[in-house]
Amino acid sequence: MNPIRLLLPLLALISFTACAEEPLDPERAYRYSVRVVDTNTVEARWDITDGYYMYREKFRFSAEPTTVKLGEPIFPSGKVKDDEFFGKVETYRGSVAIRIPVDAGGATTFTLKAVSQGCWDQGVCYPPTPQQATVNLASASVPVASTPVAPPAGDGDESSKITQLLTHGGFWLVIASFFGFGLLLCLTPCVFPMVPILSGIIVNHGHAVTHARAFWLSLAYVLGMAVTYAAVGVAAGFSGTLLSSALQNAWVLGSFALVFVVLSLSMFGFYELQLPAALQSRLSEKANRQGGSFGAIAVMGALSALIVGPCVAAPLAGALLYIAQTKDAVLGGAALFAMALGMGAPLIVVGVFSRSLLPKAGPWMDAVKKFFGVIMLATALWLVTPVIPVWTQMLGWAALLIVPAIYMHALDPLPSHSNNWKRLWKGVGVLMLLAGTAMLAGVLGGARDPLQPLGFLRSEAAPGVSPRLTFERVKSVAELDARIGEAAARGEPLMLDFYADWCVSCKEMEKFTFADAKVQARLANVRLLQADVTDNNDNDKALLRRFNLFGPPGIVFFGGDGKEVAGVRVVGYQPADQFLATLGQALR
């Protein structure tokens, strides 16, 4: 047999593999698009295929007609590469967005011409590649090409990774991912208050509620929450406003807290919350026939989502960022709906099994209702915590510990023949009484930390107590730019922290992360800036828009050259160990 014939299949395989490894055309490897930021700024963007990169120093821009003048391009920070063709150079992978000031000279449309150069990881370097796009200055924030636009910097931070998932992931992959994000958010403090709210609803229906009815009641609650997240999330994305600050003010939170106080007092038996007799009898048969007032419970779920869900975690921030920039409300809204369902799945389990945990009708039922009454009072206090002084918070927690402890016979002697349950609950009451007394003593002693009410007894010089980090406050974009310029002139790295008084995660960062001795030592030579966006005024909104943030907490790092460190942002709470790893990336 001819040996050449034996080699033909192998030669064909080699030929096929060689074809499969051919480099892409530069237009496909580097997909070019332009969007109008405002009448004086455009943004040129390249979506870079995996395995390819572009050189920062090789970008050139021009406009046609020549009456349109272009300013100095604003480049995001890239990554330094020891390139075999050009030596040590700054490169971009994944995507790059470059903002260019424009003086149109009265023109409404022009052609933005760009010349760029990049390479393939397999060793092929492209010649300078010209590309162009027609720009209509009247279409602000609308991409000229069909490629979705992502934030100009920080493409590797957590919220931007979520944005990239929305942009490049399949529909069902995105939905499944956000459902998983919702399950993870169940572990955050923002979701905890929903548990007593839903449990209280189930308890209020009495001992006769079935597992099936408990399931449908819980599902109605969760669907109300999910629809609200989707609708409000899309609205917030389109408007670009900081929704959480609109909800986190004394009037809104105080009103909802008052609702919980009214509900709790009814559980204590001070009064009955019910419709007028005529209306109640008219609706009774209909309610029983339809399985209960699911609409009212769905409304309660919607209100709960607004009240206890203002924490801007990375999944929510990433979804809002994507919606705001691409206007894909269908995918963004569906993702937020799936995230809320993930948050609500454990709540449904709690609602269904609350029926199993309910005692039989009798005195125990009254005790359970009073327990949930206390929980609802605690929820009311938790709601107003961001907008009331710390000493007021501590007084409230002291009262919620001391008064129930009295009702649990913490101060009454137990008969010698008392059973084990009575002894257990008396012990719990004594512990609550001691904790409440310590909280009250802390208020009188000047302490302002509910978790350390007796901290005022400790010397300020006591070993192991770390001082607080000192931040310089910036109130506007102009002030921020001035501080960045000063730091760059000295070669100082810089950290910008976004904070608000109503932001629970911000206070967690301050108390647990920034107070860590290792974190403070790592930040010893870093200039610390803080933007307080509590008031959500025009300057606050401008600062947030500068970094494509929808709310605090958010931390942005700058190198000694005054440029943002790409891909190392912090969105949401990070514990000390995780934040130290982030600092290791930002300050190397």
ZADOKE-83197 format. One record per residue (C-alpha): residue number from 1; x, y, z. Coordinates in steps of 0.02 Angstrom, whole numbers, plus 50000, padded with zeros to 5 digits. Example, Ala and Ser with C-alpha at 12.3 -4.5 7.8 and 13.67 -1.06 7.14 Angstrom:
BEGIN
   pos    east   north      up
     1   50615   49775   50390
     2   50684   49947   50357
//
This chain:
BEGIN
   pos    east   north      up
     1   50000   50000   50000
     2   50060   50174   49957
     3   50128   50253   50120
     4   50072   50425   50060
     5   49892   50364   50062
     6   49914   50314   50245
     7   49973   50491   50286
     8   49826   50578   50203
     9   49709   50573   50357
    10   49849   50640   50467
    11   49888   50779   50342
    12   49703   50823   50335
    13   49694   50834   50525
    14   49848   50945   50531
    15   49774   51055   50395
    16   49609   51069   50490
    17   49698   51113   50653
    18   49803   51245   50566
    19   49646   51323   50493
    20   49561   51321   50664
    21   49709   51414   50737
    22   49710   51553   50606
    23   49703   51728   50684
    24   49543   51826   50667
    25   49521   51976   50556
    26   49564   52133   50657
    27   49383   52196   50641
    28   49322   52036   50725
    29   49463   52027   50852
    30   49438   52210   50903
    31   49254   52261   50886
    32   49240   52449   50879
    33   49092   52557   50934
    34   49062   52736   50990
    35   48932   52815   51104
    36   48894   52995   51146
    37   48916   53032   51332
    38   48860   53213   51315
    39   48873   53351   51185
    40   49056   53378   51231
    41   49115   53199   51258
    42   49113   53037   51159
    43   49172   52865   51211
    44   49264   52749   51091
    45   49257   52567   51142
    46   49337   52406   51083
    47   49273   52235   51137
    48   49427   52126   51129
    49   49412   51940   51092
    50   49489   51820   51218
    51   49670   51783   51174
    52   49699   51956   51098
    53   49759   52121   51170
    54   49784   52303   51117
    55   49922   52429   51149
    56   49881   52590   51239
    57   50014   52692   51149
    58   49951   52642   50976
    59   49781   52728   50981
    60   49759   52878   50865
    61   49600   52979   50838
    62   49542   53105   50710
    63   49376   53180   50656
    64   49296   53222   50491
    65   49253   53360   50451
    66   49410   53442   50517
    67   49307   53582   50597
    68   49270   53457   50737
    69   49411   53469   50863
    70   49459   53324   50976
    71   49535   53347   51148
    72   49662   53238   51238
    73   49592   53060   51255
    74   49564   52995   51432
    75   49631   52816   51444
    76   49589   52691   51581
    77   49734   52604   51666
    78   49797   52450   51577
    79   49915   52310   51625
    80   50102   52316   51595
    81   50165   52179   51480
    82   50343   52133   51432
    83   50305   52122   51245
    84   50422   52036   51124
    85   50386   52168   50991
    86   50384   52332   51090
    87   50465   52293   51258
    88   50372   52346   51417
    89   50205   52420   51364
    90   50033   52450   51436
    91   49899   52337   51361
    92   49712   52306   51369
    93   49617   52142   51368
    94   49432   52104   51371
    95   49377   52281   51330
    96   49436   52460   51334
    97   49333   52621   51333
    98   49419   52786   51296
    99   49333   52953   51326
   100   49373   53095   51205
   101   49326   53279   51231
   102   49243   53353   51077
   103   49221   53531   51015
   104   49096   53503   50873
   105   49099   53684   50815
   106   48911   53681   50786
   107   48908   53513   50695
   108   48782   53382   50753
   109   48861   53233   50664
   110   49039   53186   50620
   111   49146   53033   50586
   112   49263   52976   50723
   113   49413   52890   50644
   114   49523   52779   50752
   115   49686   52689   50718
   116   49735   52551   50840
   117   49855   52406   50850
   118   49854   52242   50943
   119   49921   52065   50945
   120   49865   51885   50959
   121   49935   51781   51101
   122   49994   51650   50976
   123   50127   51770   50912
   124   50041   51869   50773
   125   50049   52060   50783
   126   49929   52159   50675
   127   49980   52315   50579
   128   49895   52479   50630
   129   49710   52455   50592
   130   49597   52601   50541
   131   49414   52597   50595
   132   49278   52729   50595
   133   49101   52763   50655
   134   48975   52901   50623
   135   48932   52999   50781
   136   48767   53090   50809
   137   48787   53210   50954
   138   48598   53218   50977
   139   48596   53033   51030
   140   48677   53050   51201
   141   48716   52883   51287
   142   48661   52782   51134
   143   48797   52665   51062
   144   48833   52697   50879
   145   48871   52513   50851
   146   48767   52371   50918
   147   48899   52317   51043
   148   48840   52348   51224
   149   48938   52480   51318
   150   49020   52441   51486
   151   49100   52556   51615
   152   49258   52644   51560
   153   49365   52586   51703
   154   49371   52453   51835
   155   49312   52315   51718
   156   49374   52185   51839
   157   49283   52244   51995
   158   49143   52138   52063
   159   48995   52239   51999
   160   49076   52255   51826
   161   49099   52067   51819
   162   48912   52052   51850
   163   48885   52176   51708
   164   48994   52070   51593
   165   48893   51916   51642
   166   48735   52005   51588
   167   48817   52064   51427
   168   48901   51903   51371
   169   48805   51765   51462
   170   48657   51672   51390
   171   48484   51718   51453
   172   48459   51564   51562
   173   48638   51569   51627
   174   48607   51747   51685
   175   48441   51700   51767
   176   48517   51550   51856
   177   48666   51653   51914
   178   48557   51790   51987
   179   48448   51661   52074
   180   48608   51599   52157
   181   48657   51778   52202
   182   48487   51794   52287
   183   48518   51638   52390
   184   48684   51710   52447
   185   48602   51876   52492
   186   48493   51780   52615
   187   48648   51772   52724
   188   48660   51962   52735
   189   48580   52066   52875
   190   48464   52152   52749
   191   48356   51996   52729
   192   48343   51944   52912
   193   48198   52063   52956
   194   48090   51980   52823
   195   48088   51818   52924
   196   47989   51886   53074
   197   47875   51984   52956
   198   47825   51828   52860
   199   47821   51718   53015
   200   47711   51845   53101
   201   47589   51838   52954
   202   47580   51649   52967
   203   47560   51653   53156
   204   47422   51783   53143
   205   47321   51660   53037
   206   47309   51546   53190
   207   47338   51362   53222
   208   47215   51305   53087
   209   47327   51360   52942
   210   47379   51212   52835
   211   47547   51179   52753
   212   47470   51216   52582
   213   47395   51381   52640
   214   47560   51429   52724
   215   47649   51393   52560
   216   47531   51502   52457
   217   47538   51642   52585
   218   47728   51636   52582
   219   47733   51628   52392
   220   47619   51780   52380
   221   47736   51874   52497
   222   47892   51825   52397
   223   47812   51865   52228
   224   47764   52037   52291
   225   47944   52062   52343
   226   48011   51996   52177
   227   47899   52104   52068
   228   47949   52256   52169
   229   48135   52221   52151
   230   48117   52199   51963
   231   48010   52355   51937
   232   48107   52470   52054
   233   48273   52401   51993
   234   48232   52440   51811
   235   48167   52613   51859
   236   48324   52649   51958
   237   48431   52590   51815
   238   48344   52701   51689
   239   48346   52853   51801
   240   48522   52824   51866
   241   48469   52890   52035
   242   48520   52825   52204
   243   48358   52738   52253
   244   48418   52680   52423
   245   48442   52858   52486
   246   48263   52902   52436
   247   48203   52761   52549
   248   48329   52789   52687
   249   48262   52949   52764
   250   48177   52982   52930
   251   48002   53009   52860
   252   47995   52852   52754
   253   48078   52737   52880
   254   47983   52814   53025
   255   47817   52784   52937
   256   47854   52602   52904
   257   47922   52577   53079
   258   47759   52647   53147
   259   47665   52514   53047
   260   47765   52378   53134
   261   47735   52457   53304
   262   47547   52457   53270
   263   47554   52274   53216
   264   47657   52224   53368
   265   47538   52308   53491
   266   47394   52212   53414
   267   47490   52051   53446
   268   47508   52101   53628
   269   47318   52109   53638
   270   47300   52297   53662
   271   47173   52301   53520
   272   47110   52200   53372
   273   47157   52253   53197
   274   47007   52212   53089
   275   46894   52286   52958
   276   46727   52364   53005
   277   46598   52228   53041
   278   46492   52261   52885
   279   46640   52258   52767
   280   46719   52110   52857
   281   46562   52002   52839
   282   46550   52049   52655
   283   46729   51998   52619
   284   46737   51847   52734
   285   46653   51724   52616
   286   46753   51785   52466
   287   46917   51777   52560
   288   46883   51600   52621
   289   46829   51545   52447
   290   46986   51615   52365
   291   47105   51550   52498
   292   47143   51711   52591
   293   47195   51891   52561
   294   47345   51851   52452
   295   47342   52023   52374
   296   47367   52107   52543
   297   47509   51989   52584
   298   47590   52023   52414
   299   47580   52209   52454
   300   47666   52172   52621
   301   47803   52082   52526
   302   47822   52231   52410
   303   47836   52350   52557
   304   47961   52235   52642
   305   48069   52236   52485
   306   48071   52426   52486
   307   48102   52438   52673
   308   48234   52309   52710
   309   48315   52290   52539
   310   48407   52454   52511
   311   48581   52379   52534
   312   48668   52395   52366
   313   48756   52229   52349
   314   48863   52185   52198
   315   48730   52086   52103
   316   48605   52229   52118
   317   48735   52361   52075
   318   48795   52261   51924
   319   48618   52235   51860
   320   48574   52419   51880
   321   48736   52471   51795
   322   48696   52357   51647
   323   48516   52419   51632
   324   48569   52601   51641
   325   48700   52583   51505
   326   48620   52462   51383
   327   48434   52494   51414
   328   48403   52306   51406
   329   48262   52316   51532
   330   48197   52141   51491
   331   48356   52049   51538
   332   48398   52166   51682
   333   48222   52158   51755
   334   48215   51968   51736
   335   48384   51953   51823
   336   48324   52057   51970
   337   48162   51957   51978
   338   48263   51795   51985
   339   48377   51869   52119
   340   48225   51913   52226
   341   48156   51737   52204
   342   48323   51670   52266
   343   48312   51784   52416
   344   48133   51726   52446
   345   48159   51537   52428
   346   48218   51515   52608
   347   48076   51629   52664
   348   47951   51509   52585
   349   48030   51366   52682
   350   48017   51468   52842
   351   47835   51509   52806
   352   47786   51329   52770
   353   47871   51258   52923
   354   47809   51395   53038
   355   47647   51295   53039
   356   47738   51142   53107
   357   47818   51244   53244
   358   47655   51322   53303
   359   47586   51251   53466
   360   47407   51195   53489
   361   47277   51325   53531
   362   47289   51388   53709
   363   47401   51494   53819
   364   47554   51446   53717
   365   47478   51528   53563
   366   47467   51693   53657
   367   47650   51675   53708
   368   47701   51645   53526
   369   47603   51798   53467
   370   47686   51905   53601
   371   47856   51839   53547
   372   47824   51895   53369
   373   47760   52060   53438
   374   47931   52088   53518
   375   48016   52037   53355
   376   47912   52164   53259
   377   47960   52300   53383
   378   48142   52251   53356
   379   48113   52261   53167
   380   48039   52436   53187
   381   48192   52491   53287
   382   48309   52411   53159
   383   48223   52506   53018
   384   48251   52678   53097
   385   48428   52638   53156
   386   48512   52728   53009
   387   48422   52892   53043
   388   48422   52907   53233
   389   48566   52942   53354
   390   48663   52795   53423
   391   48612   52833   53602
   392   48429   52823   53550
   393   48461   52655   53469
   394   48542   52591   53629
   395   48396   52650   53735
   396   48278   52558   53619
   397   48377   52396   53627
   398   48390   52411   53816
   399   48200   52426   53829
   400   48174   52278   53712
   401   48287   52172   53821
   402   48231   52228   53995
   403   48041   52235   53976
   404   48020   52059   53900
   405   48142   51993   54032
   406   48024   52057   54168
   407   47879   51965   54085
   408   47987   51808   54080
   409   47997   51817   54271
   410   48181   51861   54272
   411   48157   51948   54443
   412   48027   51827   54515
   413   48079   51678   54623
   414   48037   51509   54545
   415   47943   51379   54649
   416   48052   51232   54698
   417   47945   51112   54595
   418   47962   51213   54432
   419   47994   51109   54276
   420   48147   51124   54166
   421   48062   51234   54036
   422   48019   51366   54164
   423   48197   51364   54229
   424   48266   51380   54051
   425   48157   51530   54008
   426   48197   51613   54173
   427   48383   51592   54133
   428   48355   51671   53961
   429   48261   51812   54046
   430   48404   51843   54167
   431   48529   51851   54024
   432   48417   51975   53931
   433   48399   52079   54090
   434   48588   52086   54113
   435   48617   52132   53930
   436   48484   52267   53937
   437   48555   52337   54099
   438   48729   52342   54020
   439   48655   52434   53869
   440   48569   52560   53982
   441   48729   52585   54083
   442   48823   52613   53921
   443   48704   52752   53869
   444   48724   52838   54038
   445   48913   52813   54031
   446   48930   52893   53859
   447   48961   52735   53757
   448   48903   52744   53577
   449   48928   52564   53520
   450   48780   52444   53545
   451   48897   52294   53529
   452   49015   52362   53663
   453   48902   52458   53784
   454   49030   52452   53925
   455   49174   52504   53815
   456   49182   52672   53906
   457   49255   52578   54056
   458   49406   52528   53953
   459   49555   52646   53944
   460   49583   52724   53774
   461   49764   52668   53787
   462   49717   52487   53819
   463   49818   52364   53715
   464   49735   52289   53562
   465   49620   52439   53532
   466   49651   52511   53360
   467   49618   52695   53326
   468   49497   52742   53189
   469   49559   52778   53013
   470   49560   52963   52971
   471   49482   53007   52804
   472   49486   53173   52711
   473   49311   53218   52654
   474   49282   53267   52472
   475   49118   53351   52424
   476   49127   53371   52235
   477   49210   53303   52079
   478   49319   53458   52067
   479   49380   53436   52245
   480   49414   53252   52212
   481   49514   53291   52055
   482   49617   53418   52152
   483   49658   53290   52287
   484   49702   53158   52157
   485   49817   53283   52072
   486   49903   53324   52237
   487   49929   53139   52275
   488   49996   53105   52100
   489   50120   53249   52116
   490   50190   53164   52271
   491   50177   52989   52200
   492   50054   52938   52338
   493   49931   52795   52314
   494   49754   52846   52358
   495   49594   52760   52418
   496   49422   52838   52394
   497   49282   52770   52505
   498   49097   52806   52470
   499   48999   52818   52632
   500   48824   52864   52694
   501   48750   52874   52868
   502   48603   52764   52815
   503   48716   52630   52736
   504   48724   52477   52849
   505   48867   52396   52753
   506   48967   52558   52765
   507   48956   52550   52954
   508   49006   52367   52950
   509   49160   52414   52847
   510   49201   52551   52972
   511   49177   52442   53126
   512   49247   52275   53072
   513   49362   52305   52923
   514   49438   52479   52942
   515   49463   52447   53128
   516   49571   52294   53095
   517   49753   52324   53144
   518   49822   52234   52990
   519   49712   52337   52874
   520   49768   52499   52958
   521   49950   52448   52944
   522   49927   52411   52759
   523   49848   52582   52732
   524   49980   52676   52831
   525   50058   52754   52675
   526   49897   52776   52576
   527   49804   52940   52566
   528   49624   52910   52621
   529   49479   53007   52546
   530   49295   52985   52585
   531   49142   53045   52489
   532   48993   53060   52606
   533   48839   53040   52495
   534   48712   53038   52637
   535   48616   53189   52570
   536   48611   53126   52389
   537   48627   53304   52324
   538   48690   53350   52150
   539   48873   53341   52203
   540   48845   53169   52280
   541   48761   53106   52122
   542   48901   53175   52014
   543   49033   53086   52120
   544   48939   52922   52104
   545   48914   52942   51917
   546   49099   52978   51896
   547   49133   52796   51944
   548   48971   52717   51881
   549   48915   52678   52058
   550   48733   52672   52112
   551   48767   52692   52298
   552   48883   52654   52442
   553   48981   52562   52499
   554   49106   52575   52359
   555   49295   52592   52365
   556   49404   52649   52220
   557   49595   52641   52220
   558   49718   52755   52130
   559   49902   52723   52097
   560   50043   52844   52126
   561   50018   52910   51949
   562   49842   52970   51993
   563   49756   52841   51882
   564   49626   52719   51945
   565   49691   52543   51976
   566   49590   52442   51850
   567   49488   52294   51911
   568   49515   52316   52098
   569   49359   52406   52157
   570   49260   52355   52310
   571   49070   52356   52298
   572   48979   52302   52456
   573   49047   52241   52622
   574   49213   52147   52632
   575   49280   52070   52793
   576   49455   52115   52847
   577   49542   51961   52774
   578   49460   51982   52604
   579   49494   52169   52605
   580   49678   52137   52642
   581   49686   52028   52486
   582   49605   52169   52387
   583   49733   52292   52456
   584   49869   52172   52402
   585   49809   52188   52222
   586   49779   52375   52229
   587   49943   52427   52314
   588   50072   52313   52235
//
